[in-house]
């Protein structure tokens, strides 16, 4: 079975794709059957992925030799495109994680979406979403990856705007689609440049050619290629300044948010950079750009999350910040740390989004954490699983986030990027603070009498429990005592970063300080007077953070003034210059035609008259000309 799964890994994306087709064309009128088909095929995909991953991780051969099988899809002189599967430890880890989270999200959705008129359509979209992401992960070349990359973007558009009757949902879907399209244009240019320069898009061939890129191009062009390839992930993974779509993506149903933020859309960008690490590693300046972008995004988003009030929006900015961590790790050259955090983040972020959905389900979609309180008493499973997610993301040992976050901090420090290390450390403190601010406000403190919360049904709480277990123990495979992760997920030569006790203890201290400050401001101070006083005292700063640094307003200004203004100028140019030339030429032609039409009547009598008049005129002219000539001649003779 294991051998079969490894050599038939193409079934992993194909099975949910088949579920999509079945639901769309056969089972759409029967909602329960549609969800059953979606879950059954997703379960089969997960089992296949798990067996394939087990085979990869138990066979030392696959540490250095990926399993690749391809077929020729298109071929011509100078351009050959294959489609196929690229199975190595990184892709094996991803298909296991993506298929598992997608399966749990689908099970959860049977309770969350119950009674929704678009129930069947929703499950068809979830199936296509999972298939697209799994296909991207297993792609053997850049073009195949780009096709699935765009399918992931399409699915996010469909699911973010699922509640199309809401203007906000439609606008959020368009915002996500357009923002990522801007970034994808850069990615497409990078892919075209790779094909033109190296003559191939296959990962196995590029891996061999990239270290000797001087034989194909210059260092400057190599840098440009890396930067262009990075622009796509900047949009997809919500990095500054193209992060603006991600918080608005909360307009979609909460299971969609969990899938987008934990296992599909946003981690696609991190995976693309990691998969193309062989290109980035040859250009130090490009790697530094990735590191700086990631570190700044992590800090930037964390400061915004400190002031937000809606539970899903806080989680959204948390995702932006954690993705920045992953990019930082890639930028300092540690594929190990980046993918380790991607792995742990998938579990605790999916857990918290689904738990947030459970809260919204119980409170009839009341999202403001200041209007919650005491929920853990009425919703113990949701509450305590959320607490586990909060401990994991804050970096409290032995929960999963502690091990992966410390790996990133250690990689940044040991690579000599001390300022980026400091920025990441401050972000760790902010993460613990804003996450536990949300937890204390929503789940602890006094209950609000107007709320009537209740625990969610089993089909929603069971996935929470599974994810809580993974958030608690999922990082143990990468501890200093069991460095299994470092032995398998790496770029270049296998290595193991020795633990740094000082960094480890300082990381724990920062996390504990963040949680402690949140406790003092939002639990011990029952009236929240200190928190409110701080907000008033630093009103300009609070307002700046609450309004997200006015980045959205800047984009709106740019659109209104620059884009619309240039459109007005080009409109006037088109009307008065382009159309003036065209219409003027037409007017001249029309005028000449109006004159000439009197000479082209089509009547024989008119033509005969004109002919007669012409002959008469010519005769008269010749007569006078001859007479004049005779006079001149005679005068000359005398």
C-alpha positions as CSV (number, residue, x, y, z in Angstrom):
1,X,0.0,0.0,0.0
2,X,2.8,2.4,0.8
3,X,4.6,1.7,-2.4
4,X,1.3,2.1,-4.3
5,X,0.6,5.5,-2.6
6,X,4.0,6.8,-3.4
7,X,3.9,5.9,-7.0
8,X,0.2,7.1,-7.3
9,X,0.6,10.3,-5.4
10,X,-1.2,12.0,-8.3
11,X,-4.4,10.6,-6.6
12,X,-4.0,13.0,-3.7
13,X,-5.1,16.1,-5.7
14,X,-7.2,14.1,-8.2
15,X,-9.6,12.6,-5.6
16,X,-11.0,16.0,-4.3
17,X,-11.1,17.2,-7.9
18,X,-13.3,14.3,-8.8
19,X,-15.5,15.1,-5.7
20,X,-15.9,18.6,-7.1
21,X,-17.1,17.3,-10.5
22,X,-19.5,14.8,-8.9
23,X,-21.1,17.5,-6.7
24,X,-21.4,20.0,-9.5
25,X,-22.9,17.6,-12.0
26,X,-24.7,14.9,-10.0
27,X,-25.3,15.5,-6.3
28,X,-25.9,19.2,-6.0
29,X,-29.7,18.9,-5.3
30,X,-28.9,16.7,-2.3
31,X,-26.9,18.6,0.3
32,X,-26.1,15.7,2.7
33,X,-25.0,13.5,-0.2
34,X,-22.8,16.3,-1.5
35,X,-21.0,16.7,1.8
36,X,-20.7,13.0,2.2
37,X,-19.0,12.8,-1.3
38,X,-16.7,15.6,-0.5
39,X,-15.6,14.2,2.9
40,X,-15.3,10.6,1.5
41,X,-13.0,11.7,-1.3
42,X,-11.0,14.0,1.0
43,X,-10.6,11.1,3.5
44,X,-9.3,8.9,0.6
45,X,-6.9,11.7,-0.4
46,X,-5.6,12.1,3.2
47,X,-5.0,8.3,3.6
48,X,-3.1,8.3,0.3
49,X,-1.1,11.3,1.4
50,X,-0.4,9.8,4.8
51,X,0.9,6.6,3.3
52,X,3.0,8.4,0.7
53,X,4.5,10.7,3.4
54,X,5.2,7.7,5.6
55,X,7.0,6.0,2.7
56,X,9.1,9.1,2.1
57,X,10.1,9.6,5.7
58,X,11.0,6.0,6.4
59,X,13.2,5.6,3.4
60,X,16.6,7.4,3.7
61,X,16.9,7.4,-0.1
62,X,14.3,10.2,-0.4
63,X,16.4,12.6,1.7
64,X,18.4,13.4,-1.4
65,X,16.6,11.8,-4.3
66,X,13.0,13.0,-4.8
67,X,10.5,10.7,-6.5
68,X,9.7,12.3,-9.9
69,X,7.5,11.0,-12.6
70,X,6.3,13.1,-15.5
71,X,4.6,12.9,-18.9
72,X,5.1,15.2,-21.8
73,X,2.2,17.6,-22.2
74,X,3.5,20.0,-24.8
75,X,6.6,20.0,-26.9
76,X,8.2,22.2,-29.6
77,X,11.6,23.3,-30.6
78,X,13.0,25.3,-27.6
79,X,10.0,24.6,-25.3
80,X,9.0,21.3,-23.7
81,X,6.4,21.2,-20.9
82,X,6.0,18.2,-18.7
83,X,3.3,17.5,-16.1
84,X,4.0,15.3,-13.2
85,X,4.7,14.7,-9.5
86,X,7.6,15.8,-7.4
87,X,7.6,13.9,-4.1
88,X,10.3,14.7,-1.6
89,X,10.2,15.4,2.2
90,X,8.9,19.0,1.8
91,X,6.0,18.1,-0.5
92,X,5.2,14.9,1.5
93,X,4.9,17.0,4.6
94,X,2.7,19.5,2.8
95,X,0.3,17.0,1.3
96,X,-0.2,15.3,4.7
97,X,-0.8,18.6,6.4
98,X,-3.1,20.1,3.7
99,X,-5.2,17.0,3.3
100,X,-5.6,16.6,7.1
101,X,-6.6,20.2,7.7
102,X,-8.9,20.2,4.7
103,X,-10.6,17.0,5.9
104,X,-11.2,18.5,9.4
105,X,-12.5,21.7,7.9
106,X,-15.0,19.8,5.8
107,X,-16.2,17.8,8.8
108,X,-16.5,21.0,10.8
109,X,-18.5,22.6,7.9
110,X,-21.2,20.0,8.1
111,X,-22.3,21.7,11.4
112,X,-21.3,25.3,10.6
113,X,-23.0,25.4,7.2
114,X,-26.1,23.4,8.2
115,X,-29.2,24.8,6.6
116,X,-27.3,27.2,4.3
117,X,-28.9,27.3,0.8
118,X,-25.5,27.1,-0.8
119,X,-24.5,24.0,1.2
120,X,-23.7,21.8,-1.8
121,X,-21.9,24.5,-3.7
122,X,-19.8,25.3,-0.6
123,X,-18.6,21.7,-0.4
124,X,-17.8,21.7,-4.1
125,X,-15.6,24.8,-3.7
126,X,-13.9,23.3,-0.7
127,X,-13.0,20.2,-2.7
128,X,-11.7,22.2,-5.6
129,X,-9.7,24.4,-3.2
130,X,-8.0,21.4,-1.6
131,X,-7.3,19.8,-5.0
132,X,-5.8,23.0,-6.3
133,X,-3.4,23.4,-3.3
134,X,-2.4,19.7,-3.3
135,X,-1.8,19.9,-7.1
136,X,0.4,23.0,-6.6
137,X,2.4,21.3,-3.8
138,X,3.2,18.2,-6.0
139,X,4.0,20.1,-9.2
140,X,7.1,19.0,-10.9
141,X,7.7,22.3,-12.7
142,X,7.1,26.1,-12.4
143,X,4.4,26.2,-15.1
144,X,2.4,23.4,-13.6
145,X,2.7,25.1,-10.2
146,X,1.6,28.4,-11.7
147,X,-1.6,26.8,-13.1
148,X,-2.6,25.4,-9.7
149,X,-1.4,28.6,-8.1
150,X,-4.0,30.5,-10.1
151,X,-6.7,27.9,-9.3
152,X,-6.0,28.5,-5.7
153,X,-6.6,32.2,-6.3
154,X,-9.8,31.4,-8.1
155,X,-11.1,29.2,-5.3
156,X,-10.3,31.9,-2.7
157,X,-12.3,34.4,-4.8
158,X,-15.3,32.1,-4.9
159,X,-15.2,31.3,-1.2
160,X,-14.4,34.8,0.1
161,X,-17.4,36.1,-1.9
162,X,-19.6,33.1,-1.1
163,X,-22.2,35.3,0.5
164,X,-22.6,37.2,-2.7
165,X,-25.8,38.9,-1.4
166,X,-23.5,41.0,0.9
167,X,-21.8,44.0,-0.7
168,X,-18.9,43.6,1.7
169,X,-18.3,40.0,0.7
170,X,-18.3,40.9,-3.0
171,X,-15.9,43.7,-2.5
172,X,-13.6,41.6,-0.3
173,X,-13.5,38.9,-3.0
174,X,-12.7,41.4,-5.7
175,X,-10.0,43.0,-3.5
176,X,-8.3,39.6,-2.9
177,X,-8.5,38.7,-6.5
178,X,-7.2,42.0,-7.9
179,X,-4.4,42.3,-5.3
180,X,-3.1,38.9,-5.9
181,X,-3.3,39.3,-9.7
182,X,-1.0,42.3,-9.4
183,X,1.5,40.1,-7.6
184,X,1.0,37.2,-9.9
185,X,2.0,39.4,-12.9
186,X,5.5,39.6,-11.3
187,X,5.6,35.9,-10.7
188,X,4.6,35.2,-14.4
189,X,7.4,37.5,-15.6
190,X,9.8,35.6,-13.4
191,X,8.7,32.2,-14.8
192,X,9.1,33.5,-18.3
193,X,12.6,34.8,-17.5
194,X,13.5,31.4,-16.1
195,X,12.3,29.6,-19.3
196,X,14.1,32.0,-21.6
197,X,17.4,31.9,-19.7
198,X,17.6,28.3,-18.6
199,X,15.4,26.7,-21.2
200,X,13.5,24.6,-18.7
201,X,11.0,25.0,-15.9
202,X,11.5,21.5,-14.4
203,X,12.6,21.7,-10.7
204,X,15.0,18.7,-11.0
205,X,16.8,20.3,-14.0
206,X,16.8,23.8,-12.5
207,X,18.3,22.5,-9.2
208,X,21.3,21.3,-11.2
209,X,21.6,24.4,-13.3
210,X,21.1,27.2,-10.7
211,X,24.5,26.7,-8.9
212,X,26.2,27.3,-12.3
213,X,24.0,30.2,-13.4
214,X,27.0,32.2,-14.6
215,X,27.0,29.9,-17.6
216,X,23.5,31.1,-18.6
217,X,23.1,34.7,-17.3
218,X,24.5,37.5,-15.1
219,X,24.2,38.0,-11.4
220,X,22.0,41.0,-12.0
221,X,19.5,39.0,-14.1
222,X,19.5,36.2,-11.5
223,X,18.6,38.8,-8.9
224,X,15.8,40.1,-11.0
225,X,14.4,36.6,-11.5
226,X,14.4,35.9,-7.8
227,X,12.8,39.3,-7.0
228,X,10.1,38.7,-9.7
229,X,9.4,35.2,-8.3
230,X,9.1,36.7,-4.8
231,X,6.5,39.2,-5.9
232,X,3.9,36.5,-6.3
233,X,4.3,35.2,-2.7
234,X,4.2,38.8,-1.4
235,X,0.6,39.0,-2.7
236,X,-0.4,35.4,-2.0
237,X,1.1,35.3,1.5
238,X,-0.1,38.7,2.5
239,X,3.3,40.4,2.9
240,X,3.6,44.1,3.2
241,X,2.5,46.1,1.2
242,X,0.1,43.6,-0.5
243,X,-1.3,42.4,2.8
244,X,-4.5,44.4,2.6
245,X,-6.7,41.7,1.1
246,X,-6.1,39.2,3.8
247,X,-8.1,40.8,6.8
248,X,-11.0,41.5,4.5
249,X,-11.1,37.8,3.5
250,X,-12.9,37.3,6.8
251,X,-16.1,38.0,4.9
252,X,-16.2,34.4,3.8
253,X,-17.6,31.6,6.0
254,X,-15.4,30.8,9.0
255,X,-14.3,27.4,7.7
256,X,-13.0,29.1,4.6
257,X,-10.9,31.4,6.8
258,X,-9.5,28.4,8.5
259,X,-8.6,26.7,5.2
260,X,-7.2,29.9,3.7
261,X,-5.1,30.9,6.7
262,X,-3.9,27.5,7.8
263,X,-3.3,25.2,4.8
264,X,-4.0,26.7,1.4
265,X,-3.9,30.2,0.0
266,X,-1.5,32.1,2.2
267,X,1.0,29.3,2.8
268,X,1.2,28.7,-1.0
269,X,3.5,31.7,-1.2
270,X,5.8,30.4,1.5
271,X,5.9,27.0,-0.1
272,X,6.8,28.6,-3.6
273,X,9.8,30.4,-2.1
274,X,10.8,27.3,-0.3
275,X,10.5,25.1,-3.4
276,X,12.6,27.5,-5.4
277,X,15.2,27.9,-2.6
278,X,17.8,26.7,-5.1
279,X,17.3,29.9,-7.0
280,X,17.1,32.3,-4.1
281,X,20.2,30.8,-2.4
282,X,22.4,31.9,-5.3
283,X,21.4,35.6,-4.8
284,X,22.2,36.9,-1.4
285,X,20.5,40.3,-2.0
286,X,17.2,38.5,-2.9
287,X,17.4,36.4,0.2
288,X,17.9,39.6,2.3
289,X,14.9,41.2,0.6
290,X,12.8,38.1,1.7
291,X,14.1,38.3,5.2
292,X,13.5,42.1,5.6
293,X,10.1,41.9,4.1
294,X,9.2,39.0,6.4
295,X,10.5,40.6,9.6
296,X,8.9,43.9,8.9
297,X,5.5,42.3,8.0
298,X,5.6,40.2,11.2
299,X,6.1,43.3,13.4
300,X,3.8,45.5,11.4
301,X,0.8,43.2,11.5
302,X,1.4,42.4,15.2
303,X,1.1,46.1,16.1
304,X,-2.2,46.3,14.2
305,X,-3.6,43.2,15.9
306,X,-3.0,44.8,19.3
307,X,-5.9,47.2,18.8
308,X,-8.4,45.2,16.8
309,X,-11.8,44.2,18.2
310,X,-13.3,41.6,15.9
311,X,-12.2,38.1,16.8
312,X,-11.5,36.9,13.2
313,X,-9.8,40.1,12.2
314,X,-7.3,39.7,15.1
315,X,-6.7,36.2,13.9
316,X,-6.2,37.5,10.4
317,X,-3.5,39.9,11.3
318,X,-2.0,37.2,13.4
319,X,-1.7,35.1,10.3
320,X,0.0,37.9,8.4
321,X,2.5,38.2,11.2
322,X,3.2,34.5,11.4
323,X,3.7,34.4,7.6
324,X,6.2,37.1,8.1
325,X,8.0,34.8,10.5
326,X,8.1,32.1,7.9
327,X,9.5,34.5,5.2
328,X,12.1,35.7,7.7
329,X,13.3,32.2,8.2
330,X,13.5,31.6,4.4
331,X,15.4,34.9,4.0
332,X,18.1,33.9,6.6
333,X,18.5,30.7,4.7
334,X,16.6,28.3,7.0
335,X,14.1,26.2,5.0
336,X,14.0,24.0,8.1
337,X,12.7,26.7,10.4
338,X,10.3,28.1,7.9
339,X,8.6,24.9,7.0
340,X,8.6,23.8,10.6
341,X,6.6,26.9,11.6
342,X,4.4,26.4,8.6
343,X,3.7,22.9,9.9
344,X,2.9,24.0,13.5
345,X,1.0,27.1,12.4
346,X,-1.3,25.1,10.3
347,X,-2.6,23.3,13.3
348,X,-2.9,26.0,15.9
349,X,-4.3,28.6,13.4
350,X,-6.9,26.2,12.0
351,X,-7.8,25.4,15.6
352,X,-8.3,29.0,16.5
353,X,-10.2,29.9,13.4
354,X,-12.6,27.0,13.8
355,X,-13.0,27.8,17.5
356,X,-13.8,31.4,16.6
357,X,-16.4,30.0,14.2
358,X,-17.8,28.0,17.0
359,X,-18.1,31.3,19.1
360,X,-19.7,33.2,16.2
361,X,-22.1,30.3,15.7
362,X,-23.1,30.4,19.3
363,X,-23.4,34.2,19.5
364,X,-25.3,34.6,16.2
365,X,-22.2,36.1,14.5
366,X,-21.4,38.7,17.2
367,X,-17.7,39.3,16.5
368,X,-16.6,42.0,18.9
369,X,-14.5,40.5,21.7
370,X,-15.4,43.4,24.0
371,X,-19.0,42.2,23.8
372,X,-18.1,38.7,24.8
373,X,-16.9,37.4,28.2
374,X,-17.1,34.2,30.3
375,X,-17.7,32.0,27.3
376,X,-15.5,29.3,28.7
377,X,-18.2,28.4,31.2
378,X,-20.8,27.7,28.6
379,X,-18.5,26.5,25.8
380,X,-15.8,24.5,27.6
381,X,-14.6,22.5,24.6
382,X,-14.4,25.6,22.4
383,X,-12.8,27.6,25.1
384,X,-10.1,25.2,26.3
385,X,-9.1,24.2,22.8
386,X,-8.8,27.9,22.0
387,X,-6.6,28.3,25.1
388,X,-4.3,25.5,23.8
389,X,-4.1,27.3,20.4
390,X,-3.2,30.5,22.3
391,X,-0.4,28.8,24.3
392,X,0.9,27.4,21.0
393,X,1.1,30.6,19.1
394,X,2.4,32.5,22.1
395,X,5.4,30.1,22.3
396,X,4.9,28.5,25.6
397,X,6.6,25.1,25.9
398,X,5.9,22.3,25.2
399,X,3.3,23.5,22.8
400,X,4.0,23.3,19.1
401,X,4.6,27.0,18.4
402,X,7.4,27.2,20.9
403,X,9.7,24.9,19.0
404,X,9.2,26.3,15.6
405,X,9.3,30.0,16.7
406,X,12.5,29.4,18.6
407,X,14.0,27.8,15.5
408,X,13.3,30.9,13.5
409,X,14.7,33.2,16.2
410,X,17.8,31.1,16.5
411,X,18.3,31.0,12.7
412,X,18.0,34.8,12.5
413,X,20.5,35.2,15.4
414,X,23.1,32.7,14.2
415,X,23.0,34.0,10.6
416,X,24.1,37.4,11.9
417,X,20.8,39.3,11.3
418,X,20.7,40.8,14.8
419,X,18.3,43.6,14.0
420,X,15.9,41.2,12.4
421,X,16.3,38.9,15.4
422,X,15.4,41.8,17.7
423,X,12.4,42.7,15.6
424,X,11.2,39.1,15.6
425,X,11.7,39.0,19.4
426,X,9.5,42.1,19.9
427,X,6.9,40.5,17.6
428,X,6.9,37.4,19.8
429,X,6.0,39.6,22.8
430,X,3.3,41.4,20.9
431,X,1.9,38.1,19.6
432,X,1.5,36.7,23.1
433,X,-0.1,40.0,24.3
434,X,-2.7,40.5,21.6
435,X,-3.7,36.8,21.4
436,X,-4.2,36.6,25.1
437,X,-5.9,39.9,25.2
438,X,-8.5,38.3,22.9
439,X,-8.7,35.1,24.9
440,X,-9.2,36.9,28.2
441,X,-11.8,39.3,26.8
442,X,-13.8,36.6,25.0
443,X,-13.5,33.5,27.3
444,X,-12.8,34.9,30.8
445,X,-14.1,37.7,32.9
446,X,-17.8,38.5,33.5
447,X,-20.5,37.0,31.3
448,X,-22.7,39.3,29.3
449,X,-26.3,38.8,30.2
450,X,-27.5,39.6,26.7
451,X,-25.5,36.6,25.3
452,X,-26.8,33.1,25.4
453,X,-23.9,30.9,24.3
454,X,-24.1,27.2,23.9
455,X,-21.5,24.6,23.0
456,X,-21.4,23.6,19.4
457,X,-22.4,20.1,18.1
458,X,-19.9,17.2,18.0
459,X,-19.3,17.6,14.3
460,X,-17.8,21.0,15.1
461,X,-16.0,20.2,18.4
462,X,-14.4,16.9,17.4
463,X,-12.2,18.7,14.8
464,X,-11.3,21.2,17.5
465,X,-10.1,18.5,19.8
466,X,-8.0,16.8,17.1
467,X,-6.4,20.1,16.1
468,X,-5.8,20.9,19.8
469,X,-3.9,17.7,20.2
470,X,-1.8,18.5,17.2
471,X,-1.2,22.1,18.4
472,X,0.0,20.6,21.7
473,X,2.3,17.9,20.4
474,X,2.9,18.7,16.8
475,X,6.2,20.4,17.5
476,X,7.8,17.5,19.4
477,X,9.2,16.1,16.2
478,X,11.6,19.1,16.0
479,X,12.9,19.4,19.5
480,X,16.6,19.4,20.3
481,X,16.3,15.9,21.7
482,X,14.4,14.6,18.7
483,X,15.6,16.6,15.7
484,X,13.7,14.5,13.2
485,X,12.5,17.6,11.3
486,X,16.0,19.0,10.9
487,X,17.1,15.7,9.5
488,X,14.5,15.7,6.7
489,X,13.4,19.2,5.8
490,X,16.4,21.2,4.8
491,X,18.1,22.9,1.9
492,X,21.6,22.0,0.8
493,X,23.4,19.8,3.3
494,X,21.7,18.4,6.4
495,X,22.4,20.4,9.5
496,X,21.2,20.8,13.0
497,X,21.3,24.1,14.7
498,X,22.4,23.7,18.3
499,X,20.0,25.0,20.8
500,X,20.8,28.3,22.5
501,X,19.6,28.3,26.1
502,X,19.7,32.1,26.4
503,X,17.5,32.6,23.4
504,X,15.2,29.9,24.5
505,X,14.7,31.3,28.0
506,X,14.3,34.9,26.6
507,X,11.7,33.7,24.2
508,X,9.7,32.1,27.0
509,X,10.1,35.2,29.1
510,X,8.8,37.4,26.3
511,X,5.8,35.1,25.8
512,X,5.1,35.0,29.6
513,X,5.5,38.8,29.8
514,X,3.0,39.3,27.0
515,X,0.4,37.0,28.6
516,X,1.1,38.6,32.0
517,X,0.5,42.1,30.6
518,X,-2.7,41.0,29.0
519,X,-3.8,39.5,32.3
520,X,-3.1,42.7,34.2
521,X,-5.0,44.9,31.8
522,X,-8.0,42.7,31.0
523,X,-8.6,40.2,33.9
524,X,-7.1,41.6,37.1
525,X,-8.4,45.1,36.3
526,X,-12.1,44.1,36.0
527,X,-13.2,47.5,34.8
528,X,-10.4,47.6,32.2
529,X,-9.7,51.2,33.3
530,X,-5.9,50.8,32.8
531,X,-6.4,49.6,29.2
532,X,-8.8,52.3,28.4
533,X,-6.6,54.9,30.1
534,X,-3.6,53.8,27.9
535,X,-5.8,54.0,24.8
536,X,-6.8,57.6,25.7
537,X,-3.2,58.6,26.7
538,X,-1.8,57.4,23.5
539,X,-4.8,58.3,21.4
540,X,-2.9,59.2,18.2
541,X,-0.9,56.0,18.3
542,X,-4.0,53.9,19.1
543,X,-5.9,55.5,16.3
544,X,-3.1,54.9,13.9
545,X,-2.9,51.2,14.8
546,X,-6.7,50.7,14.9
547,X,-7.0,52.2,11.4
548,X,-4.2,49.9,10.2
549,X,-1.8,52.7,9.5
550,X,-4.3,54.0,6.9
551,X,-2.8,51.7,4.3
552,X,-6.2,51.0,2.8
553,X,-7.0,54.7,2.7
554,X,-3.7,55.2,0.9
555,X,-4.6,52.7,-1.7
556,X,-8.0,54.3,-2.1
557,X,-6.3,57.7,-2.5
558,X,-3.9,56.3,-5.1
559,X,-6.9,54.8,-7.0
560,X,-9.0,57.9,-6.8
561,X,-6.3,60.5,-7.5
562,X,-3.6,58.8,-9.5
563,X,-5.4,56.0,-11.4
564,X,-8.7,57.9,-11.9
565,X,-6.8,61.1,-12.6
566,X,-4.6,59.5,-15.2
567,X,-7.7,57.9,-16.7
568,X,-9.3,61.3,-17.1
569,X,-6.2,62.7,-18.8
570,X,-6.0,59.7,-21.2
571,X,-9.7,60.1,-21.7
572,X,-9.3,63.7,-22.8
573,X,-6.3,62.8,-24.9
574,X,-8.4,60.1,-26.6
575,X,-11.4,62.3,-27.2
576,X,-9.6,65.4,-28.4
577,X,-6.3,64.1,-29.9
578,X,-6.9,60.6,-31.0
579,X,-10.5,61.0,-31.9
580,X,-9.7,64.5,-33.2
581,X,-7.2,63.1,-35.7
582,X,-9.5,60.3,-36.8
583,X,-12.7,62.4,-36.9
584,X,-10.8,65.3,-38.6
585,X,-9.5,62.9,-41.3
586,X,-13.0,61.7,-41.8
587,X,-14.4,65.2,-42.0
588,X,-11.8,66.2,-44.7
589,X,-12.6,63.1,-46.6
590,X,-16.3,63.8,-46.2
591,X,-15.9,67.4,-47.4
592,X,-13.9,66.4,-50.5
593,X,-16.5,63.8,-51.1
594,X,-19.3,66.4,-50.9
595,X,-17.5,68.5,-53.5
596,X,-16.7,65.6,-55.8
597,X,-20.2,64.2,-55.7
598,X,-21.3,66.9,-58.0
599,X,-18.9,65.6,-60.6
600,X,-19.9,62.0,-60.0
601,X,-23.7,62.0,-60.5
602,X,-24.0,58.8,-62.5
603,X,-26.1,60.6,-65.2
604,X,-24.9,60.4,-68.9
605,X,-26.3,63.8,-69.7
606,X,-24.3,65.4,-67.0
607,X,-21.1,63.7,-68.1
608,X,-21.8,64.8,-71.7
609,X,-22.4,68.4,-70.6
610,X,-19.1,68.3,-68.6
611,X,-17.3,66.8,-71.5
612,X,-18.8,69.5,-73.9
613,X,-17.9,72.3,-71.5
614,X,-14.4,70.9,-71.0
615,X,-13.9,70.8,-74.8
616,X,-15.2,74.3,-75.1
617,X,-13.0,75.7,-72.4
618,X,-9.9,73.9,-73.9
619,X,-10.8,75.2,-77.4
620,X,-11.1,78.8,-76.1
621,X,-7.9,78.6,-74.2
622,X,-6.0,77.2,-77.1
623,X,-7.5,79.8,-79.4
624,X,-6.4,82.6,-77.3
625,X,-3.1,81.0,-76.7
626,X,-2.5,80.6,-80.4
627,X,-3.5,84.2,-81.1
628,X,-1.2,85.5,-78.5
629,X,1.6,83.4,-79.9
630,X,1.0,84.8,-83.4
631,X,1.1,88.4,-82.2
632,X,4.4,87.8,-80.4
633,X,5.9,86.2,-83.4
634,X,4.8,89.0,-85.8
635,X,6.1,91.6,-83.4
636,X,9.4,90.0,-83.2
637,X,9.7,89.8,-87.0
638,X,9.2,93.6,-87.4
